[in-house]
Amino acid sequence: MQGIAGGPWSPSLVLMRNPGYVYELTGLSLDGKSGIDALAKSNGVSEADLQAAVETLRPLDLKARHAEIHQLYVDDAREKGYAEGDPEQETIWVLGQRARAYYDLQGH
């Protein structure tokens, strides 16, 4: 079974709350941004979810990480029904705002 962007399917993605956000935070951390671990913890992201994202994203270069995160948001938006129009055409920022509205503001 394949997962995001044709990569291996991960059972942790099925259980992960707001997976695009988790992977986006992980990508920022891998890119050297400071304070991401504290931010993740303060927003309820589990260490197990972060570790799963690290294992997926670490081997990828920056462009591939970006594509992986974008595709994860797209897939999640379609699955959960918070996509408006074609999510493939939206930026990670826009998809992240839609995901936040879905997960945090609507309580999913």
Secondary structure as GFF3:
##gff-version 3
##sequence-region A 1 108
A	DSSP	three_ten_helix	4	6	.	.	.	ID=ss1
A	DSSP	alpha_helix	11	15	.	.	.	ID=ss2
A	DSSP	alpha_helix	19	30	.	.	.	ID=ss3
A	DSSP	alpha_helix	36	42	.	.	.	ID=ss4
A	DSSP	alpha_helix	47	57	.	.	.	ID=ss5
A	DSSP	alpha_helix	62	80	.	.	.	ID=ss6
A	DSSP	three_ten_helix	87	89	.	.	.	ID=ss7
A	DSSP	alpha_helix	92	100	.	.	.	ID=ss8
A	DSSP	pi_helix	101	105	.	.	.	ID=ss9
###
